[in-house]
Amino acid sequence: MTKASLIILVSLAICILSSLNLAYGAASDQNKFTVVGLVYCDTCRVEFQTSISEPISGATVKLECRNRTTEKFTFQSPEITTDARGSYKIEVTGDYEDSDCDVNLVKSPRADCNDPTEAWRKARVELTALDGVTGPIRFANNLGFKKKEALPGCKKVLTDMGYYELKDELGSEAV
């Protein structure tokens, strides 16, 4: 009987130590986030992505967090440059539960597409493990710069998307 009690006691100790290690490991991972997103060229100047929007390689973004009460910066990333697909990745360590964190457009390398969209010049991300979102990856909404002049194919694309009010204005050109 003592042998069985000893086995149960050792098993219980192993379970408790394992769960403590698991909790400690999870807590340390909760403070590491990867923010990912995309920067695109709004080729139709409509302030949202369409099928003919283009990713911008070499665009610059920056992540900034401000305390909600004091409005002081709690985190600022270095400027990050997008890859060939217009994607970026920002590594963040720390929990910013009391901060508003935004990925902001900084600049576009394209002279023909460097006017930041009003609606998508910044994207809010939650950088806390206490928000109900699991996992370390946080997806920011796509950010856009507007092209200087809309592409000719935009009228058809927008009509195909259901912007029927344009049909009266466009006449046979939209079909």
Buried (B, 14 or more C-beta within 10 A) or exposed (E): EEEEEEEEEEEEEEEEEEEEEEEEEEEEEBBEBEBBBBBBBBBBBBEBBBEBBBBBBBBBBBBBBBBEEEEEEBBEBEEBBBEEEBBBEBEBEBBBEEBBBBBBBBBBBBEEBBBBBEEBBBBEBBBBBEEEBEEBEBEBBBBBBBBEEBBEEBBBBBBEBEBEEBBEEBEEEBE
